[in-house]
Amino acid sequence: MTPAKRPTPMNLKRRSRLAGEAAAASAEVENSLAVDADNTSAAFFDVDNTVMQGASIFHLARGLHRRKFFTTQDILGAAWKQAYFRIVGVEDPEHVAEARSAALAFIAGHTTEELESLGEEIFDEAMAHRIWPGTRALAQLHLDQGQRVWLVTAAPIEIATIIARRLGLTGALGTVAEHINGVYTGHLVGEMLHGPAKGEAIKALAAREGLDLSACSAYSDSYNDLTMLSLVGDPCAINPDSKLRAHAKAEGWRIRDYRTGRKAARLGVFGAAVAGAAVGSVAAGTAIRRRLG
């Protein structure tokens, strides 16, 4: 068999030139598809039941429970609130405050590095598959238009930042837990980023970034986020609770619902969902069902 001839220097030069031209052509295509940055408008997304199914702080607490941060008994109350939130789809401010404050207390004595590392693992195992594809697509539309996209949530800023980064978003605004020398104290810096506090955070960010709120969009499932939604020129109700749905209809706001078979889920799989919310524990599931009974 005759051995293949080595390319001559001229052939190598020609092939190199072709490779360079191909790379340049590709770059021109990418440049032609690039969208100019829109520095005056942005989009703000609530997280719980808007970007993902259920409460992000519960998924975080569940993951920390598996890693022995606290006992099954500690999480029973949070499991009940999560089951209520998931099945009924209504965010009770008192439940939210109790569950999130308790979850933040669980991390007292742990380091920020530890929570951030575990948060990455917990996102992969408990949150990634709960992202609503429809909401994710809406966020991507804003990114494709050159706009920045922020999550605005009462969840800890550490987990909110992880979610934003994993979804390719600009960043996140979230509740800040106090830490000294990198160790959590179990207290908050100020209050939870919930309700009117979200509106204040968005106004502060808009002032810092030079945003025109009348050209911005906001998305949430909860009537509790009415302050945030009312700040912008383009509000949208995602998987809305009954009060927000009624308000959105009255105001002519966009409404998007990505929950499939919602009524069937309430009636047909109520017990299964409650049991699942109890951290997969038989004892926890029994306790939850007793409370429902």
C-alpha positions in Angstrom: 0.0 0.0 0.0 1.4 3.3 -1.0 1.9 5.6 2.0 -0.1 8.9 1.9 1.9 11.9 0.8 2.7 14.6 3.4 1.0 17.9 2.6 3.4 20.3 1.0 4.2 23.6 2.6 1.8 25.3 0.1 -1.0 22.9 1.0 -0.4 23.6 4.7 -0.5 27.3 4.1 -3.7 27.0 2.0 -5.4 24.8 4.6 -4.4 27.3 7.3 -5.8 30.1 5.3 -9.1 28.2 4.8 -9.3 27.5 8.6 -8.7 31.1 9.3 -11.3 32.2 6.8 -13.8 29.7 8.2 -13.2 31.0 11.8 -13.6 34.6 10.6 -16.8 33.8 8.8 -18.2 32.1 11.9 -17.3 35.2 14.0 -19.1 37.4 11.6 -22.2 35.3 11.9 -22.0 35.4 15.7 -21.5 39.2 15.6 -24.5 39.6 13.2 -26.7 37.7 15.7 -25.5 39.6 18.7 -28.0 42.0 20.3 -27.0 45.4 21.5 -27.2 45.7 25.3 -30.3 47.4 26.6 -29.1 49.3 29.6 -32.4 51.0 30.5 -34.7 48.0 30.8 -34.6 44.8 32.7 -36.8 41.9 34.0 -37.4 40.8 37.6 -38.5 37.3 38.5 -39.8 36.0 41.8 -38.6 32.5 42.4 -41.0 30.3 44.4 -43.8 28.9 42.2 -42.8 31.5 39.5 -39.4 30.2 38.4 -39.6 26.8 40.2 -42.2 24.6 41.6 -42.5 24.9 45.4 -40.4 26.9 47.8 -36.7 27.1 47.2 -35.9 27.5 50.9 -37.7 24.2 51.6 -35.7 22.4 48.9 -32.6 23.9 50.5 -33.7 22.8 54.0 -34.5 19.3 52.7 -31.0 19.0 51.3 -29.4 20.3 54.5 -31.6 17.8 56.5 -30.1 14.9 54.4 -26.7 16.2 55.3 -27.6 16.1 59.1 -27.8 19.9 59.6 -31.0 19.2 61.7 -33.4 16.5 62.6 -36.6 15.2 61.0 -38.6 16.7 63.8 -37.2 20.1 63.0 -38.4 20.0 59.5 -42.0 18.8 60.0 -43.4 22.2 60.3 -41.6 23.4 57.2 -42.8 20.3 55.4 -46.4 21.0 56.2 -46.1 24.6 54.9 -44.4 23.4 51.8 -47.1 20.9 51.1 -49.8 23.6 51.6 -47.9 25.9 49.3 -47.4 23.3 46.6 -50.9 21.9 46.5 -53.0 25.0 47.2 -50.7 27.4 45.4 -51.3 30.2 47.9 -48.4 31.9 49.7 -49.3 32.5 53.3 -47.1 35.4 54.6 -47.1 34.0 58.1 -46.1 30.5 56.8 -43.4 32.1 54.7 -42.0 34.1 57.5 -41.9 31.2 59.9 -40.5 28.7 57.5 -37.8 30.9 56.1 -36.7 32.3 59.5 -36.5 28.8 60.8 -34.4 27.6 57.8 -32.0 30.5 58.3 -31.6 29.6 61.9 -30.6 26.1 60.9 -27.4 27.4 59.3 -26.1 29.1 62.4 -22.6 28.1 63.1 -21.9 27.0 59.6 -19.6 28.8 57.1 -20.6 30.7 54.0 -18.3 28.5 51.9 -20.0 25.4 53.3 -23.5 26.6 52.4 -22.4 27.8 48.9 -20.8 24.4 48.1 -23.8 22.4 49.4 -26.1 24.8 47.6 -24.6 23.8 44.3 -25.2 20.1 45.1 -28.7 20.7 46.3 -29.7 22.7 43.2 -28.7 19.7 41.1 -30.5 17.2 43.1 -33.7 19.0 44.2 -34.2 22.2 42.2 -33.0 21.9 38.6 -35.8 19.6 37.5 -38.4 21.8 39.2 -37.7 24.8 37.0 -40.8 25.8 35.0 -39.7 25.6 31.3 -42.2 28.3 30.4 -40.8 30.8 32.9 -37.2 29.9 31.9 -38.2 30.7 28.3 -39.6 34.1 29.2 -36.3 34.9 31.0 -34.3 33.9 28.0 -36.4 36.2 25.8 -35.4 39.1 27.8 -31.7 38.0 27.7 -32.0 37.6 23.9 -33.2 41.2 23.7 -30.1 42.4 25.5 -31.8 43.0 28.8 -30.6 42.0 32.2 -32.6 39.6 34.3 -32.6 39.4 38.1 -34.2 37.0 40.5 -35.9 38.8 43.4 -36.7 36.4 46.3 -37.0 36.1 50.0 -34.8 33.0 49.8 -31.2 33.4 51.1 -29.0 35.4 48.7 -26.6 32.4 48.5 -29.1 30.0 47.0 -30.7 32.7 44.9 -27.3 33.5 43.3 -26.7 29.9 42.5 -30.1 29.6 40.8 -29.5 32.8 38.8 -26.0 31.6 37.7 -27.3 28.1 36.7 -30.0 29.6 34.6 -27.6 32.1 33.0 -29.3 35.1 34.5 -27.7 38.4 35.4 -27.9 38.1 39.2 -30.2 37.9 42.2 -31.6 39.9 45.0 -32.3 37.9 48.1 -32.5 37.8 51.9 -29.1 38.4 53.5 -28.1 36.2 56.5 -25.7 37.8 58.9 -22.3 36.2 59.1 -19.2 37.2 61.1 -15.8 36.1 59.8 -17.6 33.8 57.3 -19.7 32.1 60.0 -23.5 32.5 60.1 -25.0 33.9 63.3 -28.5 32.7 62.6 -29.8 36.2 62.2 -30.8 38.4 59.3 -29.4 41.6 58.1 -32.5 43.7 58.2 -35.6 41.8 57.2 -36.5 39.2 54.7 -36.8 40.4 51.1 -40.5 39.8 51.0 -43.5 41.9 49.9 -42.8 45.6 49.9 -39.1 45.0 50.6 -38.8 43.6 47.1 -40.1 46.8 45.7 -37.5 48.8 47.7 -34.7 46.5 46.5 -35.8 46.9 42.9 -36.0 50.7 43.2 -32.5 50.8 44.7 -31.1 48.6 41.9 -32.9 50.7 39.3 -31.3 53.9 40.7 -27.9 52.3 40.8 -28.1 50.8 37.3 -29.9 53.7 35.6 -33.0 51.6 34.7 -36.3 53.0 33.5 -38.8 51.0 35.5 -41.6 51.9 33.1 -39.7 50.0 30.5 -39.0 47.0 32.8 -40.9 43.7 33.3 -41.7 41.8 36.5 -43.1 38.3 37.0 -44.6 36.7 40.1 -47.2 34.2 41.2 -48.2 35.9 44.4 -50.5 38.8 45.3 -47.9 39.5 48.1 -45.6 40.8 45.3 -48.1 43.4 44.1 -45.6 46.1 45.0 -43.0 44.7 42.8 -45.4 44.1 39.9 -46.9 47.6 40.1 -43.5 49.2 39.9 -42.9 48.2 36.3 -44.5 49.0 33.0 -44.9 45.3 32.0 -46.1 43.2 34.9 -47.0 39.5 34.3 -48.7 37.0 36.6 -47.1 33.5 36.5 -49.0 30.6 38.0 -51.0 33.2 39.9 -52.9 32.7 43.2 -56.6 33.6 43.0 -56.1 37.2 44.3 -53.3 38.0 41.9 -55.2 36.4 39.0 -58.3 38.6 39.7 -56.1 41.7 40.0 -54.2 40.9 36.8 -57.4 40.4 34.8 -58.8 43.7 36.1 -55.6 45.5 35.2 -55.2 43.8 31.8 -51.8 42.3 32.8 -50.4 39.3 31.0 -51.2 36.0 32.7 -49.2 32.8 32.1 -50.0 29.5 33.9 -47.6 26.6 33.4 -49.2 24.3 36.0 -50.7 21.2 34.2 -53.8 19.5 35.6 -53.9 21.8 38.6 -57.4 20.7 39.8 -56.6 17.1 39.2 -53.5 17.4 41.2 -55.4 18.9 44.1 -58.0 16.1 44.1 -56.1 13.0 42.9 -52.6 13.2 44.3 -53.0 15.3 47.4 -51.9 12.6 49.8 -48.9 11.6 47.7 -47.7 15.2 47.4 -48.0 15.7 51.1 -46.0 12.6 51.9 -43.4 13.6 49.4 -43.0 17.0 51.0 -42.1 15.3 54.3 -38.5 14.7 53.2 -39.3 11.1 52.1 -39.5 10.0 55.7 -42.2 7.5 56.8 -42.4 9.1 60.2 -42.6 12.6 58.7 -45.2 11.5 56.2 -47.4 10.1 59.0 -47.1 13.2 61.0 -48.1 15.4 58.1 -51.2 13.2 57.3 -52.3 13.4 60.9 -52.1 17.1 60.8 -54.2 17.1 57.6 -56.7 14.8 59.1 
